[in-house]
Amino acid sequence: MIGKIFTLTGISLWSALLVLPFVGLRPAALISAAIFSGGLLWSVLIRVSKSARSSPQIGTLLFETGEFFRSLGGWRPAPRQWNFLLGAGMVVLILGPLALNNYVIDVLTLAGIYIVLALGLNIVVGMAGLLDLGYISYYAIGAYSYALLSTQWGVSFWAALPLGGMAAAAFGILLGVVTLRLRGDYLAIVTLGFIQIVHLVLNNWDRVTNGPNGILNIARPALGSFVFSQPIHFYYLILAIVLMTIPAMDRLSRSRIGRAWIAIREDEVAARAMGVDTTRLKILAIALGAFWAGIAGVFFAGKYAFVSPESFTFFESVIVLSMVVLGGMGSIPGVILGALIVVILPELLREFAGYRMLVFGAVLILMMIFRPQGLVGNPRRKIELRPEDEAAMARGRSGV
């Protein structure tokens, strides 16, 4: 135990030395004390759990406590309870913003944008298992598509909404065809190159994109004579988009295509051997993910009435990928939770702006160590078979 205390002391002092130039003496001391206390508490818990093996009373207590929390984690609401929870949630989402100020509503609207982006990336990374580091480029394509359609040809927001998604999906198909034979790190490098190309084009094609100055005076969404202008208007608009996106993603994940994507993610060679058209399905995953990013981009341009290349950097791709990883790859509730945490938590920690990113990085590191499957995701998602699929497999085994 004494050796562990010396080790914890060294780690805490070294951590304090690393952050000292950035946060000052007192915050560095607090961080050092927190690391030492956390490590000491963890060591004590490990020793208690080991000693519980030789103590039947403690072992029984720990077992019963673990079973209690496990039963809570496996709780599933009945249909009537689920309908009640769903209805209560909808009431809160619709009526809650009426009691909030514009700042909070803007944060929630931004969270809605990132939920749509994260759900789209979840198709590519979480379901199909394709590491895309240039995902935010489709977001930029959707935003600039509406900006050009609005300022050059006077196309309305509602007409540009699907057009921006289809433009982003077209570039996704193009990139998918180019990267058919790539996977893993090689695919990540190509997508990283793609976002750099898009950023350079937006910065330097002055005649079309107006370069670093961006595009101004983009038309806001309108319904007849009613023009969306207040933060709460855009909140309800992004809420409608999110509520359309979630059921679409859920149906997609439960469909044959969704199960085929999961099979590709788990073992592409085995999926191909079982007759899955991996080429077509990988391109479809990239295109669908890009489509939803384009939708979010059109909304972004319509809300702010201005777009510039600085809004679509590689760091944005990292943020969206962090949401998917933090919540749980392949889990729709997990991705939504990850997006809410990444967007809302920095706002709550705005008083500690000096080391918000330090906390964010530490949380991600701890997640990768202690729960790599994410907050909601499972370690390995099983492919659920429908009754007709099981019957067909049984007939195949019996030779009928």
Buried (B, 14 or more C-beta within 10 A) or exposed (E): EEEBEEEBBEBBBEBBEEBBEEBEEEBBBEBBEEBBEEBBEEBEEEEEEEEBEEEEEBBEEBEEEEEEEEEEEEEEEEEEEEEEEEEEEEEEBEEBBEEBEEEBBBBBBBBBBBBBBBBBBBBBBBBBBBBBBBBBBBBBBBBBBBBBBBBEEEBBBEEBBBBBBBBBBBBBBBBBEEBEEBBEEEBBBBBBEBBBEBBEBBBEEEEEBBBEEBBEEBBBBBEEEEEBEEBBBBBBBBBEBBEEBBEEBBEBBEEEBBBBBBBBBBEBEEBBEEEBEBEEBBBBBBBBBBBBBBBBBBBBBBBBBBBBBEBBBBEBBEBBBBBBBBBBBBBBBBBBBBBBBBBBEBBEEEEEEEBBEBEBEBBBEEBEEEBEBBBBBEEEBEEEEEEEEEEEEEEEEEEE
